Amino acid sequence: MVKQCFNRKLIVEFVEEIEKYFFCDESLEKANKLFSCAICDDKKNRISFFKELPIVKQELKSDLSYFFESDPASDTEEEIVYCYPGYKAITYYRVAHLLYKLNLKLQARIIGEHAHFMTGIDIHPGANIGCPFFIDHGTGIVIGETSIIGDYVKMYQGVTIGALSLRGGRAMKEIKRHPTIGSHVTIYANASILGGDVIIGDNVVIGGNVYLTNSVPDNHKVLNKEPELIVLKK
């Protein structure tokens, strides 16, 4: 049975108020009230959350600049804020991660799953993701709970930063199950990097459709051998 009930609509409204603060410099007055009724009525948690929020705002500004620098298809930063699912997913992740660090894990998961529903991008709020971070297109990306991702990372659609077999079930709860990704790493579409012992170094490129369960040192590329194409006359 459910021990505690949450109003999903109010939680989403709370995040939308936070977005207005991030991108339109609006007051946090309503967000403060919504925190108490939708997230948690503990004053200490509320104070801690809003104390850290300006740091998250700066991180999202860095993310936004990195998006604009990285994607020639964007004409303005406003276009990225309002139209890019990757940036929406990162925004919700950074809010959810802040709640996760305050041990408000269920509330964080609700926010993360709402972002997943909206964008098709599944980022667990427990993951540790550096700044700036760029997601292009994004559909189908999965980033697991114990993932660690460095700064200046670019990631394309269909990428999985995941775990290997979970036959151990809940016995693996406190074990690092997902990879560590260094800084200045690019991971192209549909690559899968799996396993808690896997470390991808700095300045690494992971090619499209790569399936990787081993670590990669700094300054390397990992590519699939180019397949042989057969072109037949109709």
C-alpha positions as CSV (number, residue, x, y, z in Angstrom):
1,M,0.0,0.0,0.0
2,V,1.0,3.6,-0.6
3,K,2.2,5.2,2.7
4,Q,2.3,8.7,1.5
5,C,0.3,10.4,-1.3
6,F,1.7,13.2,-3.5
7,N,-0.2,15.5,-5.8
8,R,1.7,15.1,-9.1
9,K,0.0,18.2,-10.6
10,L,1.3,20.4,-7.8
11,I,4.8,18.9,-8.1
12,V,4.8,19.8,-11.8
13,E,3.5,23.3,-11.0
14,F,6.3,23.6,-8.5
15,V,9.0,22.8,-11.1
16,E,7.3,25.2,-13.6
17,E,7.6,28.0,-11.0
18,I,11.3,27.1,-10.6
19,E,11.7,27.4,-14.4
20,K,10.3,30.9,-14.3
21,Y,13.0,31.8,-11.8
22,F,15.7,30.2,-13.9
23,F,14.8,31.7,-17.3
24,C,12.6,34.8,-16.6
25,D,14.1,36.0,-13.2
26,E,10.6,35.8,-11.6
27,S,10.1,35.6,-7.9
28,L,10.3,32.4,-5.9
29,E,7.5,33.3,-3.6
30,K,5.0,30.9,-5.2
31,A,7.6,28.1,-5.5
32,N,8.3,28.5,-1.7
33,K,4.7,27.9,-0.9
34,L,4.4,25.0,-3.3
35,F,7.5,23.4,-1.8
36,S,5.8,23.2,1.6
37,C,2.5,21.7,0.3
38,A,3.7,19.7,-2.7
39,I,7.3,18.6,-1.9
40,C,7.9,18.6,1.9
41,D,6.7,20.6,4.9
42,D,10.1,20.4,6.6
43,K,11.5,23.9,7.0
44,K,15.1,22.8,7.1
45,N,14.8,21.0,3.7
46,R,13.0,24.0,2.2
47,I,15.8,26.4,3.3
48,S,18.5,24.0,2.0
49,F,16.8,23.6,-1.3
50,F,16.3,27.3,-2.0
51,K,19.8,28.1,-0.8
52,E,21.3,25.8,-3.4
53,L,19.0,27.0,-6.2
54,P,21.1,29.9,-7.5
55,I,24.0,27.4,-8.1
56,V,21.6,25.3,-10.2
57,K,20.6,28.4,-12.1
58,Q,24.2,29.1,-13.0
59,E,24.7,25.5,-14.0
60,L,21.7,25.7,-16.4
61,K,23.1,29.0,-17.8
62,S,26.3,27.1,-18.6
63,D,24.4,24.2,-20.1
64,L,22.4,26.6,-22.2
65,S,25.5,28.3,-23.6
66,Y,27.0,24.9,-24.4
67,F,23.8,23.9,-26.2
68,F,24.0,27.0,-28.3
69,E,27.7,26.6,-29.1
70,S,27.2,22.9,-30.0
71,D,24.1,23.0,-32.2
72,P,24.1,25.1,-35.4
73,A,20.4,24.3,-35.8
74,S,19.5,26.6,-33.0
75,D,18.9,30.3,-33.8
76,T,18.5,31.6,-30.2
77,E,18.9,30.5,-26.6
78,E,15.1,31.0,-26.2
79,E,14.6,28.4,-28.9
80,I,16.6,25.9,-26.8
81,V,14.8,26.6,-23.6
82,Y,11.3,26.2,-25.1
83,C,11.9,23.7,-27.9
84,Y,14.8,21.3,-27.0
85,P,13.8,18.1,-25.2
86,G,17.4,17.6,-24.1
87,Y,17.6,20.9,-22.3
88,K,14.2,20.3,-20.7
89,A,15.4,16.9,-19.4
90,I,18.5,18.5,-18.0
91,T,16.6,21.3,-16.3
92,Y,14.2,18.8,-14.6
93,Y,17.2,16.6,-13.7
94,R,19.1,19.4,-12.0
95,V,16.0,20.3,-9.9
96,A,15.3,16.6,-9.1
97,H,19.0,15.9,-8.2
98,L,18.9,18.8,-5.7
99,L,15.9,17.1,-4.0
100,Y,17.6,13.7,-4.2
101,K,20.6,15.1,-2.3
102,L,18.1,16.2,0.5
103,N,16.9,12.6,0.7
104,L,13.6,13.6,-0.9
105,K,14.0,10.7,-3.3
106,L,10.4,9.9,-4.2
107,Q,9.6,13.5,-5.0
108,A,12.8,13.6,-7.1
109,R,11.7,10.5,-9.0
110,I,8.3,11.9,-9.7
111,I,9.9,15.0,-11.3
112,G,12.4,12.8,-13.2
113,E,9.6,10.5,-14.5
114,H,7.6,13.5,-15.6
115,A,10.6,14.7,-17.6
116,H,10.9,11.2,-19.0
117,F,7.2,11.3,-20.1
118,M,7.6,14.7,-21.7
119,T,11.0,14.1,-23.5
120,G,11.6,10.4,-23.9
121,I,14.9,10.9,-21.9
122,D,15.3,8.9,-18.7
123,I,17.8,10.5,-16.3
124,H,17.7,9.1,-12.8
125,P,17.9,11.9,-10.2
126,G,20.6,10.1,-8.3
127,A,23.1,10.3,-11.2
128,N,25.9,12.8,-10.8
129,I,26.3,14.9,-14.0
130,G,28.8,17.7,-14.4
131,C,28.4,21.0,-16.2
132,P,28.0,21.9,-18.9
133,F,26.2,18.9,-20.4
134,F,24.7,18.7,-23.9
135,I,22.1,16.3,-25.2
136,D,21.3,16.4,-28.9
137,H,17.8,15.0,-29.9
138,G,17.9,12.8,-26.9
139,T,15.0,10.3,-27.5
140,G,15.8,7.0,-25.8
141,I,18.7,8.2,-23.7
142,V,19.0,6.3,-20.3
143,I,21.3,7.4,-17.5
144,G,21.3,5.2,-14.4
145,E,21.2,6.0,-10.8
146,T,24.9,5.6,-9.9
147,S,26.3,7.1,-13.1
148,I,29.0,9.7,-12.8
149,I,29.4,12.1,-15.8
150,G,32.1,14.8,-16.0
151,D,32.1,18.3,-17.5
152,Y,31.7,19.2,-21.2
153,V,30.1,15.9,-22.2
154,K,28.0,15.5,-25.4
155,M,25.5,12.8,-25.7
156,Y,23.2,11.8,-28.6
157,Q,20.0,9.9,-29.0
158,G,19.6,6.3,-27.9
159,V,22.7,6.3,-25.6
160,T,22.5,4.0,-22.5
161,I,24.7,4.6,-19.5
162,G,23.5,1.5,-17.7
163,A,24.1,-1.5,-15.5
164,L,25.0,-5.1,-16.5
165,S,22.8,-8.0,-15.3
166,L,20.8,-7.1,-12.1
167,R,20.4,-10.7,-11.1
168,G,21.6,-9.7,-7.6
169,G,18.4,-7.7,-7.2
170,R,18.2,-5.5,-4.1
171,A,21.5,-6.9,-2.8
172,M,23.1,-4.5,-5.4
173,K,21.3,-1.4,-4.0
174,E,24.3,0.2,-2.4
175,I,26.8,-1.0,-5.1
176,K,27.9,1.3,-8.0
177,R,26.1,-0.3,-10.9
178,H,26.7,2.3,-13.7
179,P,29.7,3.7,-15.5
180,T,31.9,6.7,-14.8
181,I,32.3,9.1,-17.8
182,G,35.1,11.6,-17.8
183,S,35.2,15.2,-19.1
184,H,35.2,16.4,-22.7
185,V,33.6,13.1,-23.8
186,T,31.4,12.7,-26.9
187,I,29.0,9.6,-27.0
188,Y,27.3,9.1,-30.4
189,A,23.9,7.7,-31.1
190,N,22.8,4.3,-29.7
191,A,26.0,3.6,-27.9
192,S,25.7,1.4,-24.8
193,I,28.2,1.7,-21.9
194,L,27.4,-0.7,-19.2
195,G,28.8,-1.7,-15.7
196,G,29.8,0.0,-12.5
197,D,33.5,-0.8,-12.9
198,V,33.7,0.9,-16.3
199,I,35.6,4.2,-16.4
200,I,35.7,6.3,-19.6
201,G,38.6,8.7,-19.5
202,D,38.8,12.3,-20.5
203,N,38.8,13.4,-24.2
204,V,37.3,10.2,-25.4
205,V,34.9,9.7,-28.4
206,I,32.5,6.7,-28.3
207,G,31.2,6.0,-31.8
208,G,27.6,5.2,-32.7
209,N,26.2,1.7,-31.9
210,V,29.2,0.8,-29.8
211,Y,28.5,-1.8,-27.1
212,L,31.1,-1.3,-24.3
213,T,31.7,-3.1,-21.0
214,N,35.4,-2.2,-20.6
215,S,37.2,1.0,-19.5
216,V,38.8,3.4,-22.0
217,P,41.8,5.5,-21.2
218,D,42.1,9.2,-21.8
219,N,42.5,10.5,-25.4
220,H,41.1,7.5,-27.2
221,K,38.3,6.8,-29.8
222,V,36.1,3.6,-29.7
223,L,34.5,2.8,-33.0
224,N,32.8,-0.2,-34.6
225,K,34.5,-1.7,-37.6
226,E,32.8,-0.2,-40.7
227,P,30.3,-2.8,-42.0
228,E,30.5,-4.0,-45.6
229,L,27.6,-2.5,-47.6
230,I,26.1,-4.5,-50.4
231,V,24.3,-2.5,-53.1
232,L,22.2,-4.6,-55.5
233,K,20.5,-3.6,-58.7
234,K,16.7,-3.9,-58.5
